[in-house]
Amino acid sequence: MSATSDGRRPELEPSATDEDLLASAPTVSSAVSVRFEPSTRGYVLVAPARAFVLNATATEVVLRCSGERALAAIIEELAAESEEPARVRAEVIAFVRELSRRGVLELRGERARRARSPA
């Protein structure tokens, strides 16, 4: 995984707001691959020395994380398919925040850069 100029991984700082996260464009880290696992009929994120088995909802989120669209747009799309859009928003934010913290997702965009900068 690439590091920022100060040696940190490009992930979300704990103090970043939901708005910073929503404005970022998440993408799967270059050190991680997304693979379909025929034995489980599901997707797996394979990172160095670890793997994450994705359920159907997590798969829908990760497959949309191309670094091209803001997380807010991804959530809007997923929430439109749900009867509980507020729950979808909260769960996707928490999921992306956690994968970012673990270095599995990288966040792109100006607000993501500001969120990573020291205060």
C-alpha positions as a Markdown table, in Angstrom:
| # | Residue | x | y | z |
|---|---|---|---|---|
| 1 | Met | 0.0 | 0.0 | 0.0 |
| 2 | Ser | 1.4 | 3.4 | -0.8 |
| 3 | Ala | 2.1 | 5.9 | 1.9 |
| 4 | Thr | 1.5 | 9.7 | 2.0 |
| 5 | Ser | 4.5 | 12.1 | 2.0 |
| 6 | Asp | 4.7 | 11.8 | 5.8 |
| 7 | Gly | 4.8 | 8.0 | 5.6 |
| 8 | Arg | 1.2 | 7.4 | 6.7 |
| 9 | Arg | -1.2 | 5.2 | 4.7 |
| 10 | Pro | -3.9 | 7.2 | 2.9 |
| 11 | Glu | -6.8 | 6.3 | 5.2 |
| 12 | Leu | -9.3 | 8.3 | 7.1 |
| 13 | Glu | -8.1 | 9.9 | 10.3 |
| 14 | Pro | -10.3 | 9.1 | 13.4 |
| 15 | Ser | -11.3 | 12.8 | 13.7 |
| 16 | Ala | -12.7 | 13.0 | 10.2 |
| 17 | Thr | -16.4 | 13.8 | 10.1 |
| 18 | Asp | -19.0 | 11.8 | 8.3 |
| 19 | Glu | -19.2 | 14.7 | 5.8 |
| 20 | Asp | -15.5 | 14.2 | 5.0 |
| 21 | Leu | -16.1 | 10.5 | 4.4 |
| 22 | Leu | -19.2 | 11.1 | 2.3 |
| 23 | Ala | -17.3 | 13.5 | 0.1 |
| 24 | Ser | -14.4 | 11.1 | -0.5 |
| 25 | Ala | -14.3 | 8.6 | -3.3 |
| 26 | Pro | -13.3 | 5.2 | -1.8 |
| 27 | Thr | -11.3 | 2.7 | -3.8 |
| 28 | Val | -9.9 | -0.7 | -2.9 |
| 29 | Ser | -6.2 | -0.4 | -1.9 |
| 30 | Ser | -3.7 | -1.5 | -4.6 |
| 31 | Ala | -2.4 | -4.1 | -2.1 |
| 32 | Val | -5.9 | -5.8 | -1.9 |
| 33 | Ser | -7.7 | -7.8 | -4.5 |
| 34 | Val | -11.4 | -8.5 | -4.8 |
| 35 | Arg | -12.0 | -12.1 | -5.7 |
| 36 | Phe | -15.1 | -14.3 | -6.3 |
| 37 | Glu | -14.8 | -17.5 | -4.3 |
| 38 | Pro | -16.7 | -20.2 | -6.1 |
| 39 | Ser | -16.8 | -22.5 | -3.0 |
| 40 | Thr | -18.8 | -19.9 | -1.0 |
| 41 | Arg | -20.4 | -18.2 | -4.0 |
| 42 | Gly | -19.4 | -14.9 | -2.7 |
| 43 | Tyr | -16.6 | -12.3 | -2.8 |
| 44 | Val | -13.5 | -12.1 | -0.6 |
| 45 | Leu | -11.1 | -9.2 | -0.1 |
| 46 | Val | -7.6 | -10.6 | 0.0 |
| 47 | Ala | -5.0 | -8.4 | 1.7 |
| 48 | Pro | -1.5 | -9.3 | 2.7 |
| 49 | Ala | -1.7 | -11.8 | 5.6 |
| 50 | Arg | -5.5 | -11.5 | 5.9 |
| 51 | Ala | -8.8 | -12.0 | 4.0 |
| 52 | Phe | -12.3 | -10.6 | 4.5 |
| 53 | Val | -15.3 | -12.7 | 3.5 |
| 54 | Leu | -18.0 | -10.3 | 2.2 |
| 55 | Asn | -21.7 | -10.8 | 2.7 |
| 56 | Ala | -24.0 | -9.7 | -0.1 |
| 57 | Thr | -24.4 | -6.1 | 1.2 |
| 58 | Ala | -20.7 | -5.6 | 1.8 |
| 59 | Thr | -20.1 | -6.9 | -1.8 |
| 60 | Glu | -22.5 | -4.3 | -3.2 |
| 61 | Val | -20.6 | -1.6 | -1.4 |
| 62 | Val | -17.1 | -2.8 | -2.3 |
| 63 | Leu | -17.8 | -3.4 | -5.9 |
| 64 | Arg | -19.0 | 0.3 | -6.2 |
| 65 | Cys | -15.8 | 1.6 | -4.6 |
| 66 | Ser | -13.8 | 2.4 | -7.8 |
| 67 | Gly | -12.5 | 5.8 | -6.7 |
| 68 | Glu | -14.6 | 7.5 | -9.3 |
| 69 | Arg | -17.7 | 8.4 | -7.2 |
| 70 | Ala | -18.2 | 10.0 | -3.9 |
| 71 | Leu | -19.4 | 7.7 | -1.1 |
| 72 | Ala | -22.5 | 9.9 | -0.8 |
| 73 | Ala | -23.5 | 8.8 | -4.4 |
| 74 | Ile | -22.8 | 5.2 | -3.6 |
| 75 | Ile | -25.0 | 5.4 | -0.5 |
| 76 | Glu | -27.7 | 7.2 | -2.4 |
| 77 | Glu | -27.8 | 4.4 | -4.9 |
| 78 | Leu | -27.9 | 1.7 | -2.3 |
| 79 | Ala | -30.5 | 3.5 | -0.1 |
| 80 | Ala | -32.8 | 3.8 | -3.1 |
| 81 | Glu | -33.0 | 0.0 | -3.1 |
| 82 | Ser | -33.9 | -0.1 | 0.6 |
| 83 | Glu | -36.9 | 0.5 | 2.7 |
| 84 | Glu | -34.6 | 1.8 | 5.5 |
| 85 | Pro | -32.3 | 4.4 | 3.8 |
| 86 | Ala | -31.1 | 5.9 | 7.1 |
| 87 | Arg | -30.0 | 2.5 | 8.3 |
| 88 | Val | -28.2 | 1.9 | 5.0 |
| 89 | Arg | -26.4 | 5.3 | 5.3 |
| 90 | Ala | -25.2 | 4.6 | 8.9 |
| 91 | Glu | -24.1 | 1.1 | 8.1 |
| 92 | Val | -22.2 | 1.9 | 4.9 |
| 93 | Ile | -20.4 | 4.8 | 6.6 |
| 94 | Ala | -19.4 | 2.6 | 9.5 |
| 95 | Phe | -18.3 | -0.2 | 7.1 |
| 96 | Val | -16.2 | 2.1 | 4.9 |
| 97 | Arg | -14.7 | 3.9 | 7.9 |
| 98 | Glu | -13.6 | 0.5 | 9.3 |
| 99 | Leu | -12.2 | -0.8 | 6.0 |
| 100 | Ser | -10.3 | 2.5 | 5.6 |
| 101 | Arg | -9.0 | 2.2 | 9.2 |
| 102 | Arg | -7.7 | -1.3 | 8.3 |
| 103 | Gly | -6.0 | 0.0 | 5.1 |
| 104 | Val | -8.3 | -2.1 | 2.8 |
| 105 | Leu | -10.0 | 1.0 | 1.3 |
| 106 | Glu | -8.2 | 4.2 | 0.3 |
| 107 | Leu | -10.1 | 7.5 | 0.1 |
| 108 | Arg | -9.6 | 10.0 | -2.7 |
| 109 | Gly | -10.7 | 13.6 | -3.0 |
| 110 | Glu | -9.9 | 17.0 | -1.5 |
| 111 | Arg | -11.9 | 16.4 | 1.7 |
| 112 | Ala | -10.3 | 13.0 | 2.2 |
| 113 | Arg | -6.9 | 14.7 | 1.9 |
| 114 | Arg | -7.9 | 17.3 | 4.5 |
| 115 | Ala | -9.3 | 14.6 | 6.7 |
| 116 | Arg | -5.9 | 12.8 | 6.6 |
| 117 | Ser | -3.9 | 16.0 | 7.4 |
| 118 | Pro | -2.8 | 16.7 | 11.0 |
| 119 | Ala | -5.0 | 19.3 | 12.7 |
